[in-house]
């Protein structure tokens, strides 16, 4: 489970040379429709998919241990369960922070 944003998730800017061009400009290239590619929503979606995959893997390993499959160890299963739990808790913290930020913005006086 990898919750970090990698350079492969951020598209290069037109006329730039990969990561060096992105680092120098600090911006992400907009598309023709005005949407920003590789932004927060893309990173969040990737993180959610990663957490979901970790949970699915932990469930699969649990079922294999329960069926007494000799190729699956209990230690491996417990590590997978802990990874899935930590990932889920991280997603919940991000969600709670986003809801709090939304509430704070909505309560601002204009």
C-alpha positions in Angstrom: 0.0 0.0 0.0 1.6 3.2 -1.2 -0.1 6.5 -0.3 2.7 8.7 -1.6 2.3 10.8 -4.7 4.8 9.6 -7.3 6.1 11.5 -10.3 4.2 9.1 -12.6 0.9 10.4 -11.3 1.7 14.0 -12.3 1.7 14.7 -16.1 4.6 16.8 -17.5 4.0 20.4 -18.6 4.0 21.2 -22.3 7.6 22.1 -23.2 9.1 20.8 -19.9 11.5 18.0 -19.5 9.7 15.8 -16.9 10.2 16.1 -13.2 12.8 18.9 -13.6 10.3 21.1 -15.5 7.5 20.4 -12.9 9.9 21.2 -10.0 10.9 24.4 -11.5 7.4 25.7 -12.3 5.6 24.2 -9.3 2.4 23.9 -11.4 0.5 21.1 -13.0 -0.5 21.5 -16.7 -4.1 22.3 -17.4 -5.9 20.4 -20.1 -7.9 21.9 -23.0 -11.1 21.7 -20.9 -9.7 23.7 -18.1 -9.4 20.8 -15.6 -6.2 20.1 -13.9 -4.7 16.7 -14.4 -2.9 14.9 -11.6 -4.3 17.1 -8.9 -5.6 16.3 -5.4 -8.6 14.3 -6.7 -6.3 12.0 -8.7 -4.0 11.4 -5.8 -7.0 10.8 -3.5 -8.6 8.4 -5.9 -5.3 6.5 -6.2 -4.9 6.3 -2.4 -8.5 5.0 -2.0 -7.9 2.3 -4.7 -4.7 1.3 -2.9 -6.5 1.0 0.5 -9.3 -1.0 -1.1 -6.7 -3.3 -2.7 -5.0 -3.8 0.6 -8.3 -4.6 2.3 -9.2 -7.1 -0.4 -5.8 -8.7 -0.1 -6.1 -9.0 3.7 -9.6 -10.5 3.3 -8.2 -13.0 0.8 -5.4 -14.0 3.1 -7.8 -14.4 6.1 -9.9 -16.8 4.1 -6.8 -18.8 3.0 -5.7 -19.1 6.7 -9.2 -20.1 7.7 -9.1 -22.9 5.1 -5.7 -23.9 6.5 -3.8 -23.3 3.3 -0.2 -24.3 4.1 1.3 -21.7 1.7 -0.2 -18.7 3.6 1.4 -17.9 6.9 -0.4 -16.3 9.9 2.3 -13.7 10.2 1.8 -12.6 6.6 -1.9 -12.4 7.1 -1.6 -10.3 10.3 0.8 -7.9 8.5 -1.7 -7.5 5.6 -4.5 -6.9 8.1 -2.5 -4.2 9.9 -1.5 -2.5 6.6 -5.2 -2.4 5.6 -6.2 -1.0 9.0 -3.6 1.7 9.0 -4.5 2.7 5.4 -8.2 2.8 6.3 -7.5 5.0 9.4 -5.4 7.3 7.2 -8.3 7.7 4.7 -10.7 8.4 7.6 -8.4 11.1 8.9 -8.2 12.8 5.5 -11.9 12.6 5.1 -12.5 14.1 8.5 -10.0 17.0 7.8 -11.8 17.6 4.4 -15.2 17.8 6.1 -13.8 20.1 8.8 -12.2 22.4 6.1 -15.5 22.5 4.2 -17.4 23.3 7.4 -14.9 26.1 8.2 -15.2 27.6 4.7 -19.0 27.4 4.8 -19.0 29.2 8.2 -16.8 32.1 6.9 -18.5 35.5 6.7 -18.2 37.2 3.3 
